[in-house]
Amino acid sequence: LSLLVSSKPGYAYDIQVSENDVYVVGNNYNSSDISVPCYWINDDTRVDLPVSHSMQSAVAQAIQITENSIYTAGWFEDAGVLVPCYWKDRESYTVLPVLHPTGEGAALDIYIGEE
């Protein structure tokens, strides 16, 4: 799988097949050692997911392909706090509510019913 920087690590957490395409979701590191969430399509195309400038790191840990969209779930780090979120179609991310008293959380899976 292609990486932002070939000497930096990348990690894969989930895989899904849709029609003739294989999607793998995870993260890789940029030259500043910041974790960048992404997914790969068919081992040759890496799609980096959007992050804000205040995010210190982000990871995508699950992927769900529907007829019309690609959803990924994970978390980002902001001021040292893990914030659960999901991305839809690599356009934007949505912050999810946190139930834990520490105010931290992570989305480890995602399921999308009928759209």
Buried (B, 14 or more C-beta within 10 A) or exposed (E): BEBBBEEBEBBBBBEBEBEEEEBBBBBBBEEEEBBBBBBBBEEEEBBBBEBEEEBEBBBBBBBBBEEEEBBBBBBBBBEEBBBBBBBBEBEEBEEBEBEEEEEBBBBEEBEBEEE
